[in-house]
Amino acid sequence: MYDENNIFAKIIRGEIPCKKVFEDDAVLFFYDISPKAKIHVLGIPKNPCIDYADFVLNYDDQIVSNFFKKTEHVINILGLRKDGYRIVSNSGVNGCQEVPHFHIHILGGEKLTL
């Protein structure tokens, strides 16, 4: 069951501030407060979804497609297309998911290591 009090739900509601990169009615992209790369942005759909599977299996294809198209838009805003970037989504305990709301990490701005 989705936890309405997780940190991303609070950020979406404006209860916790964030440094926004892009926002519209459906998505929010903002800088990670503990960056793992020179550029580290989190992207979240505003739908109450726990993880990747929940998002892609339980939401309309248009909502899912829009999220990933907006991800591409943010990659362009950040200027990462030319030199490259990494997109990561953690899921579940073994995937080290810390917040139970589907999100992606966009990492770049430098040579990334594994």
C-alpha positions in Angstrom: 0.0 0.0 0.0 1.2 3.5 -0.9 2.4 5.6 2.0 1.0 9.2 1.6 3.5 10.4 4.2 6.7 9.4 2.4 9.1 12.3 1.7 8.4 12.5 -2.0 4.6 12.7 -1.4 5.4 15.6 1.0 7.6 17.3 -1.6 4.9 16.9 -4.2 2.4 18.6 -1.8 4.9 21.4 -1.1 5.3 20.5 2.5 9.1 20.0 2.1 11.0 22.3 -0.2 13.2 21.2 -3.1 15.4 22.8 -5.7 13.3 22.2 -8.8 14.6 21.6 -12.3 11.2 21.1 -14.0 7.6 20.6 -12.9 4.2 20.3 -14.5 0.9 18.8 -13.4 2.2 15.3 -13.8 5.9 15.2 -12.9 8.6 16.8 -10.7 12.3 16.8 -11.3 14.6 18.3 -8.6 18.2 18.1 -7.3 19.1 15.4 -4.9 20.2 16.7 -1.5 22.9 14.0 -1.3 24.3 14.0 -4.8 26.3 11.0 -6.1 27.6 12.9 -9.2 28.3 16.5 -10.2 24.7 16.5 -11.5 22.2 14.4 -9.6 18.5 15.0 -10.3 15.5 13.0 -9.1 12.5 12.5 -11.2 9.1 11.5 -9.8 5.6 11.1 -11.3 3.0 12.8 -9.2 1.0 9.6 -9.2 1.0 7.6 -5.9 3.1 4.7 -7.1 5.5 2.6 -5.0 8.1 1.4 -7.5 8.8 1.0 -11.2 6.5 -2.1 -11.6 3.6 -0.3 -9.8 4.0 2.7 -12.1 4.3 0.9 -15.5 1.7 -1.9 -14.7 -1.0 0.2 -13.0 -1.0 3.5 -14.8 -2.2 4.4 -18.3 0.4 4.1 -21.1 0.1 7.8 -21.8 1.0 8.7 -18.2 4.1 6.4 -18.3 5.1 7.7 -21.7 4.7 11.3 -20.6 7.0 10.7 -17.6 9.8 9.3 -19.8 9.4 12.0 -22.4 9.6 14.6 -19.7 12.8 12.8 -18.4 14.3 13.4 -21.9 13.3 17.1 -21.7 15.1 17.4 -18.3 18.2 15.7 -19.7 18.2 18.4 -22.4 17.7 21.2 -19.8 20.6 19.8 -17.9 22.8 19.7 -21.0 23.7 16.0 -20.5 22.9 14.6 -24.0 26.2 15.4 -25.6 28.6 13.8 -23.0 26.2 11.2 -21.6 24.4 10.4 -18.4 23.0 7.5 -16.3 19.4 6.8 -15.3 18.8 4.6 -12.3 15.8 3.4 -10.5 16.0 1.3 -7.3 13.2 -1.1 -6.4 12.6 -3.0 -3.2 14.9 -4.0 -0.4 17.5 -5.8 -2.5 17.5 -2.9 -5.0 18.2 -0.4 -2.1 15.1 1.6 -2.6 15.0 4.2 0.2 11.8 6.0 -0.6 8.6 4.0 -1.4 7.6 6.2 -4.3 8.7 5.4 -7.8 11.6 7.7 -8.9 14.6 7.9 -11.1 18.0 9.3 -10.6 19.6 11.2 -13.5 23.4 11.3 -13.0 25.9 13.1 -15.1 28.2 16.1 -15.6 31.3 14.0 -15.1 32.8 10.6 -15.9 30.7 8.2 -13.8 32.2 5.1 -12.2 30.4 1.8 -11.4 
